[in-house]
Amino acid sequence: MHTSPEFATSRDGSRIAFWRFGSGPALLVIGGALSDHAGYVPLAEALSLTCTTIIWDRRERGHSRPPASPYAPEREVEDVAALLTMCDEPVTVYGHSSGAALALRAAAAGLPFARLVLGDPPYSPHTPEAETLRAEHAQQADTLRALLADDDRAGAVRFFLSGFGLSSEELDGLMASPAGEGMSALATTLPHDYALLGDGLVPLGMAELVQVPTLVLAAEGDDLAARQLCSALPDARLTGMVAPLHALAVEDYAPEILQFVRA
């Protein structure tokens, strides 16, 4: 890995730090919540066997701070556009979790992707309970903003992670670890991830605007939202995984991405 990052300059003047691995077709990785580039080094190393893989610090994370303007999802789309100028075309974009939401927004905005891979897109499905799910999403975002307004970064991280079924004991252990400390350092970006998700439901209208072949990776048995997303995308297929990607080893899903790049 490069010890020092390269930088791209976004439209508002923000400097976006990124790292390159390997050689071959260009592949841009967009990470999810509470992570910077370091969390995606193992994936980048696996993908770099056949691709020039770029990982980066999303704005206000790691080396990509401070930003030049207040946060808005559109600023992150512009960050993606800036990174594309640093890649040899054509570029496949892989987004994980909230990074998948950013990748989808960027593709719908017409950025020149060759292919799109969405891993664990974190949307809620359109069901009879959709209004309740929409209200819960808004309430969670409000709670995070209130915790962060009180500078309770650890509390914001605990609140966010509690939604993934972790027990109090598991959260205590995680928050006392170096990983927990790193997440707390990035806690102020959690509202950004919620903003990327809009109202939290599968963005059917946005998906209809995507004009590139798309692969969606999601856990089998819990993929109603992923199936709805694929139905709305003009050219998409869904590959069911044995678990969410964040619970799998890199070698369990990197081959799916590489096969799609080569297709």
N, C-alpha and C positions, 0 to 999 in steps of 0.2 A: 504493500500500500504506500502511496505517496505520503510523506510526512507533512508536507505543506500543501494546502489546497490551491487549486486554480480558482479564478473568480469570473463570473458573468455579471454584467450590469443590467439590471432590470429597467423597465421603462421609467420608473420613478426615481432612478438613481441608486436603488438599493444594490449592494454587492452580495451576490449569491455564491457561496463557497461550494465547490464540487470536486470530486475525485474520479479519476478514470482507472479502469482495470482492463487488462487484456487487449485483444484485437479482434476484428471481424465486424459484422453488422452492428450498428449502433443500437443500444438498449438503455433507456433512461428509466431509473427506478425512483418512484415517489413513495416515501415512507409515510407511516401513519402517526397516530397521536403519541405524545410523550416519547418521541424518538428523534434522534438526529442521525447523521450518516453512519455513525459507529455501529448502530444496531443492525445495519444492512451490509456490513463488510462480509460476513460469511456467504450471504446470497450473492453479492457481487463477485466474490472469488469463484463460486460455482458457475455463475453465468459467464464469467470471463474466459472460460475454456473455449468458447466459440464466438463470443460477442465482445465488442468494446462496450463495457458496462460503466455507466455513470451513476454514482450516488451523490447525494447533496444534503446540505443543511437547509431545510425550509426556513423562510424568513423568521427572524427572532429566535432561531435555534443555533447552537454551536457557534460557528464562525460567521454566520449570516446575520449578524446583528451589529448595531441597531438598524432598523428599517428606516427608509427615507420618508415614509408617509404612514398615516394610520392604517390599520388592517382593514382589508375588504377582500372577499374571495377573488374579485377581479385582479387584485394585485398579485395574488399567487398564480393566477393564470398567466399574467405577464412574466412572472418568474420562470414558468415553464417555457414560455416563448423565448426568453433570453437564453435558456440552456439549450434549446434546440439549435440555436445559431452556433453553438460550440460543438455540435455533432455533425458527422458526415451523414448525409441522407442516404437511404431512408432510415427513419428512426421508429423503433417499436417502443412504446411506453408501457411500463408495468406500474400500477398503483396498488398499494396494499391498504386495506381498511379505509381510514379517512383519506389516505393518498389515492385510493380508487375513486373517491368522490371528486377529488381535485382533477385526476386524470380524465374523468368523464366530463367535467365542466370544460376542461381545455379542449377535448375532442369536439364537444358540441359547439364550442366557439370557433371551430374551423382551423385550429392549429394543424400544421402538416404532419400528422402522424402517418406512418405506414400501417401499423397495426396497434391494437390496444389490448392489454390484459388487465382485468380487474380481479384482484384477489380479496376475498372476504368483504365485498361491498357492504357497508354497515347500515343499510336502509331497513326500514320496517315495511312489511307488505301492505298492500291495499286490501283490507278485510272489513267486515262489519265493525270491527273495533278501531278503525283507522283514526277516528276523531280522538279517541282516548290516547292512542299512541302519539298523535300529533301534540296533544296537550302535555303528555309526559315528556316529550322531547323538549318542548319550550320550558317546562318547569325545571328540568335538569340543567338547561343552559342558564336559567336565572340563578339557580343554586350555585353553580360554578362561579358565576360573575360575583355573587355576594361573598363567597368564600375568598375569592381573590381580591376583592375590594378591601377585605380585612387582612390582606397579606397572609392568608392561611393557605400556603401552597401545599403543604402536606395534607391538609384537610381536603383540598380540591382533588388531589391525586387519589386519596382514599375513597372519596365519594365516587369518582369516575370508575375506579377499579372494582368497587363494590357491585357495580352493575354486571360484572363478569362472574359473579358467584363465589368470589373469594371470601373465606371466613375471616372473622376478626383476628384470629391467631395468624392466619396466613398473611393478612395485611400488615400486622405488627412486624412479622419477620421481614417482609418485603421492604417496608418503609425504613427499617433499621439497617438495610443492606446498602452497598454502593449503588445498586440499581435503583433503589428507592430514592436515594439522594439525587441521582441523575434525573429521575422523573420529576422530582420536586422543582429542580432547576428549570424544567421546561413547562411547569404547570400553567404559566400565564398564556400559553398557546392553546390550551384546551378550548376556550370559547371560539377560537378560529376553526377548529375541527367541527364544532357544532354548526357554525355558520356555513361551512361548506356543504353540510347535509340539508340545508334549507329547512323544510318542516319535518324532516326525518323520514318521510315516506319515499318510496321508489319514485324518482323524478321521470315519469313516463314521457312528458313532453320534451325534456332535455335529451333523453335517450334517443328519441326519434330523429334528432338532428345529427347524430353521429354517423359519419359516412365511411368509416374504415372497418375492416374485419376485426371482430372483437371476441376474445376468449374470457369467459367468466369462470373463476375457480371458487367453489363454495362447498361447505360441508354437506354431504348427503343427509337427508332427513330433516334438515333445517334450512331449506333452500327455496322457500316459497318466494321471498323477495328477489332472490337471484333469478328464479324462473320468470317472474314478472318483468324484471329488467331485461332479460334476454328476449322476451317476446316483444318488447318495445324497441329494442335495438334493430336496425335494418339488416345487419349481417353479423349474427352472433351465435355462439354455441356455448353450452354450459358443460363443464367437466366437474363431476362430483368427487369430492375428496373424503377421506375417512374421518377427517376432523377439520376444524378451522385451521388455516395456514399458520397462525401464530402458535398453534399447538403441535405443529409438525416440524420435523427436521428439514433443513434446506434441501437435502437430497431427495426428499419425498415429493417436492413440487417444482424444483428448478427444471427438471427434464420436461415438464409440461410446457413451461414458458419457452424453453429452447426449441422444442418441437414446433411450437406455433410460429416462432420467429423464422424457422426454416421453411415453413409450409409455403 
